Amino acid sequence: MVSRSFLKSGHTPTLLSAFLYFDLSFMTWVILGPLGVAISKEFGLTPAQKGLMVAIPVLSGALLRLVAGVMVDHIGPKKTGLIGQLVVLAGLALAWFLGVHSYHQVLALGVVLGVAGASFAVALPLASRWYPPEHQGLALGIAGAGNSGTALAALFAPGLAQVFGWQNVIGLAALPLAIAFVVYLVFAKDAPNRPPAKTLGEYMSVLGTGDAWWLMALYGVTFGGFVGLSSSLTIYFNAEYGLPAVTAGFFTAACVFAGSFVRPVGGALADRFGGVRTLSVVYVLAALGLALVSFQQPSAWISLALMMFSMMALGAGNGAVFQLAPQRFGKEIGVVTGLVGMTGGIGGFYLASSLGWAKQVTGSYQMGLLAFAALALLALVGLTGVKARWRKTWPELAGAAASALRL
């Protein structure tokens, strides 16, 4: 998958630094989900409160991605990433030192954790600007595979919480983040072809482009489904199948690893077959998997298999969307990444909060899962409607680079 031309065309230390920064930031972003069983036990939370607790960092990260995208265009991705990491490190240290004593303080911590979620809008432009159009899918897939950090949180946080207490896990999370900060500081470099900073009017002009809204909507389903499930699955497996928090965390980690490491595959498939074709298949598979898992299965293992299937489809879709984005908005990739990433986070907020609401109102997660499966099919219908226009107009907009486009 990684060809010699790919290795020669970009800057590998920056790509790997972007991956590590993204990976450990995502670990921190969703950490309230794996800790959710312990937190809800201490504060006596309802299903709806648990859903909101894991959804708040997702929403905060979604909104802050737009801010990060603007900063990337003005001061560059490296400086933006350094600032964001320092804010998260300070927030974790303060929360650990002072302690978290109420549900509302948990929500406040979730807002700060959203800064880590905004790393998406930094890591992807940092990597993207080093690579030509024919390698965008793979480069962004590798950098974007940092969303596997959500699996690290699910894998280790519940067990560490049993040994040290969940509040101490908040402090422990700062240790790997500090290592990632040093690696990023030393090895990451801004690409030499950085576009000039844009005016407010230029940012607004992107929002006036229908293609931007379509990419935002498409990513709202793929990444929204991925991060919404990543934040919720530990609580889901604990509530639906009575699994202990540690076991539920292992199940969640398996799902997240599956989805994360298929993301580069999705990008590579989009490079080869086109992002539109790849996404079309993704939405069908994701809708099928989510619909099947919504009917409570006779065992947690069957549910795990279906969740892994769904997450793999969504993960591949994440890579495919970001194979498309630089082809249409190469010069505006910073702000477009922020906008697309923002709607991806909003989709995750919707899924995580709706799962908690559905559980509280109906006693089951089924309605929340079925509603999101329907959104995947709706995205497929929309994509089918615009693909002919994209294939006609995007090569014209790309000009000399048109021959490299794979739609």
DABEL-V370754 format. One line per field, one symbol per residue. ss: DSSP state (h for helix, s for strand, l for the rest). A space follows every 10 residues. Layout:
# DABEL-V370754
ss = ???
This chain:
# DABEL-V370754
ss = lllhhhhhhl lhhhhhhhhh hhhhhhhhhl hhhhlhhhhh hhhlllhhhh hhhhhhhhhh hhhhhhhhhh hhhhhlhhhh hhhhhhhhhh hhhhhhhhll llhhhhhhhh hhhhhhhllh hhhhhhhhll llhhhhhhhh hhhhhhhhhh hhhhhhhhhh hhhhlhhhhh hhhhhhhhhh hhhhhhhlll lllllllllh hhhhhhhllh hhhhhhhhhh hhhhhhhhhh hhhhhhhhhh hlllhhhhhh hhhhhhhhhh hhhhhhhhhh hhhlhhhhhh hhhhhhhhhh hhhhlllllh hhhhhhhhhh hhhhhhhhhh hhhhhhhhlh hhhhhhhhhh hhhhhhhhhh hhhhhhhhhh hhlllhhhhh hhhhhhhhhh hhhhhhhhhh hhhhhhhhhh hhhhlll
